[in-house]
């Protein structure tokens, strides 16, 4: 078995070549899952400030208090303020951003994917 690069492991068994692909550390492996609603969209919907809602999904590896703000890099599409999403991705540490009132805020940052939760939907 030999490593071609950090994401591919190559092995040959009786003349048959097998390549195993491993996920890089930046892949959306799902290290964090939580539910929240958008309070401010940034950069055309590719980033957002969200407020974490109490849920059964708080497995972020840290303590995210309900109703705390987080900064999320994900494709929010044509979301609007108030839309609810389930986030799946990874923590990227703390982030600084400028609030709409011009103040600086420091919050936990996340990068991953979001799934929109429709109004009235309870199976998320």
VOPAGU-2260 file (C-alpha; in pm, 1 decimal, decimal comma):
REM VOPAGU-2260
SITE   aa  ch    i         X         Y         Z
SITE  UNK   A    0       0,0       0,0       0,0
SITE  UNK   A    1     136,7     344,9     -83,7
SITE  UNK   A    2       8,2     698,8     -43,1
SITE  UNK   A    3     -13,5     891,4    -371,1
SITE  UNK   A    4    -113,6    1211,5    -196,8
SITE  UNK   A    5    -271,8    1281,4     138,5
SITE  UNK   A    6    -620,1    1199,1       4,1
SITE  UNK   A    7    -555,5     884,7    -203,1
SITE  UNK   A    8    -420,0     550,7     -81,9
SITE  UNK   A    9    -322,0     303,5    -354,3
SITE  UNK   A   10    -289,4     -69,0    -311,1
SITE  UNK   A   11    -225,2    -353,1    -555,7
SITE  UNK   A   12    -346,2    -706,2    -481,0
SITE  UNK   A   13    -262,3    -986,5    -724,7
SITE  UNK   A   14    -241,7    -746,2   -1018,0
SITE  UNK   A   15    -563,5    -562,0    -926,6
SITE  UNK   A   16    -517,0    -197,0    -841,9
SITE  UNK   A   17    -743,2     -45,6    -580,7
SITE  UNK   A   18    -757,2     323,4    -491,3
SITE  UNK   A   19    -914,2     437,8    -165,6
SITE  UNK   A   20   -1018,3     799,9    -144,5
SITE  UNK   A   21   -1012,8     956,3     197,6
SITE  UNK   A   22   -1183,1    1279,3     297,9
SITE  UNK   A   23    -954,5    1578,4     340,4
SITE  UNK   A   24    -984,3    1765,0     668,2
SITE  UNK   A   25   -1178,0    2044,3     495,5
SITE  UNK   A   26   -1443,5    1809,5     358,2
SITE  UNK   A   27   -1797,2    1834,9     484,4
SITE  UNK   A   28   -1764,3    1536,2     712,3
SITE  UNK   A   29   -2036,0    1655,6     946,3
SITE  UNK   A   30   -1839,4    1734,9    1260,9
SITE  UNK   A   31   -2105,6    1985,3    1368,8
SITE  UNK   A   32   -2483,0    1976,2    1336,9
SITE  UNK   A   33   -2724,1    2237,1    1467,6
SITE  UNK   A   34   -3044,1    2419,1    1376,8
SITE  UNK   A   35   -3068,9    2794,8    1356,0
SITE  UNK   A   36   -3236,0    3083,7    1181,4
SITE  UNK   A   37   -3079,7    3352,8     964,7
SITE  UNK   A   38   -3053,1    3701,5    1112,4
SITE  UNK   A   39   -2828,8    3853,1     844,9
SITE  UNK   A   40   -2717,9    3734,4     500,8
SITE  UNK   A   41   -2371,7    3836,0     374,4
SITE  UNK   A   42   -2194,4    3825,1      35,6
SITE  UNK   A   43   -2495,6    3737,6    -175,6
SITE  UNK   A   44   -2610,5    3445,8      35,7
SITE  UNK   A   45   -2278,7    3260,8      67,7
SITE  UNK   A   46   -2238,8    3360,7     433,4
SITE  UNK   A   47   -2480,2    3437,7     714,5
SITE  UNK   A   48   -2507,1    3522,1    1079,6
SITE  UNK   A   49   -2740,5    3269,2    1239,9
SITE  UNK   A   50   -2893,1    3231,0    1584,8
SITE  UNK   A   51   -2870,7    2875,9    1721,2
SITE  UNK   A   52   -3202,2    2725,7    1829,2
SITE  UNK   A   53   -3240,9    2470,8    2107,8
SITE  UNK   A   54   -3244,7    2129,3    1940,6
SITE  UNK   A   55   -3147,6    1767,7    1967,8
SITE  UNK   A   56   -2847,0    1823,8    1738,4
SITE  UNK   A   57   -2593,1    2006,7    1954,0
SITE  UNK   A   58   -2296,9    1783,3    1872,5
SITE  UNK   A   59   -2057,2    2058,8    1772,9
SITE  UNK   A   60   -1785,7    1942,7    2011,9
SITE  UNK   A   61   -1827,9    2267,4    2202,2
SITE  UNK   A   62   -2104,8    2422,5    2403,5
SITE  UNK   A   63   -2324,2    2632,1    2175,9
SITE  UNK   A   64   -2574,3    2801,5    2399,4
SITE  UNK   A   65   -2924,8    2827,9    2257,2
SITE  UNK   A   66   -2989,6    3171,7    2106,1
SITE  UNK   A   67   -2617,8    3243,5    2058,6
SITE  UNK   A   68   -2500,3    3389,5    1727,2
SITE  UNK   A   69   -2270,0    3201,5    1489,4
SITE  UNK   A   70   -2111,5    3292,3    1154,4
SITE  UNK   A   71   -2171,0    3033,1     880,6
SITE  UNK   A   72   -2007,0    2990,5     540,1
SITE  UNK   A   73   -2254,1    2792,1     325,5
SITE  UNK   A   74   -2477,1    2831,3      20,5
SITE  UNK   A   75   -2795,8    2987,7     154,1
SITE  UNK   A   76   -2933,8    3034,5    -199,3
SITE  UNK   A   77   -3218,6    3281,9    -204,0
SITE  UNK   A   78   -3285,7    3271,2     169,5
SITE  UNK   A   79   -3422,2    3568,7     359,9
SITE  UNK   A   80   -3376,9    3681,9     717,9
SITE  UNK   A   81   -3575,2    3454,6     949,2
SITE  UNK   A   82   -3543,3    3136,2     739,7
SITE  UNK   A   83   -3459,9    2825,6     943,4
SITE  UNK   A   84   -3179,7    2587,6     843,5
SITE  UNK   A   85   -3015,5    2268,0     964,2
SITE  UNK   A   86   -2636,1    2309,4     942,5
SITE  UNK   A   87   -2397,3    2018,5     878,0
SITE  UNK   A   88   -2024,1    2087,0     862,3
SITE  UNK   A   89   -1723,8    2182,4    1068,8
SITE  UNK   A   90   -1621,1    2443,6    1320,9
SITE  UNK   A   91   -1349,5    2679,6    1194,2
SITE  UNK   A   92   -1282,8    2865,2    1519,6
SITE  UNK   A   93   -1381,6    3216,4    1615,1
SITE  UNK   A   94   -1474,5    3482,3    1359,3
SITE  UNK   A   95   -1486,6    3859,9    1375,3
SITE  UNK   A   96   -1747,0    4048,2    1175,6
SITE  UNK   A   97   -1902,4    4393,6    1164,9
SITE  UNK   A   98   -2263,8    4411,5    1281,3
SITE  UNK   A   99   -2526,4    4619,1    1099,9
SITE  UNK   A  100   -2479,1    4886,1    1367,4
SITE  UNK   A  101   -2105,4    4905,0    1287,8
SITE  UNK   A  102   -1975,5    4731,5    1600,3
SITE  UNK   A  103   -1726,3    4443,0    1592,5
SITE  UNK   A  104   -1851,9    4103,6    1713,0
SITE  UNK   A  105   -1664,2    3778,1    1778,8
SITE  UNK   A  106   -1858,3    3453,3    1737,9
SITE  UNK   A  107   -1796,4    3086,4    1654,1
SITE  UNK   A  108   -1748,2    3022,8    1281,4
SITE  UNK   A  109   -1862,3    2721,7    1079,3
SITE  UNK   A  110   -1820,2    2603,7     719,0
SITE  UNK   A  111   -2041,7    2342,0     559,1
SITE  UNK   A  112   -2382,3    2284,0     407,9
SITE  UNK   A  113   -2729,5    2393,2     506,4
SITE  UNK   A  114   -3068,5    2233,3     450,6
SITE  UNK   A  115   -3369,0    2464,2     456,6
SITE  UNK   A  116   -3641,2    2377,9     705,8
SITE  UNK   A  117   -3983,0    2474,7     574,8
SITE  UNK   A  118   -4237,1    2658,5     791,8
SITE  UNK   A  119   -4432,4    2404,4     996,1
SITE  UNK   A  120   -4183,4    2125,3     924,9
SITE  UNK   A  121   -4108,4    1921,9    1236,0
SITE  UNK   A  122   -3907,2    1625,3    1100,5
SITE  UNK   A  123   -3559,4    1768,7    1081,0
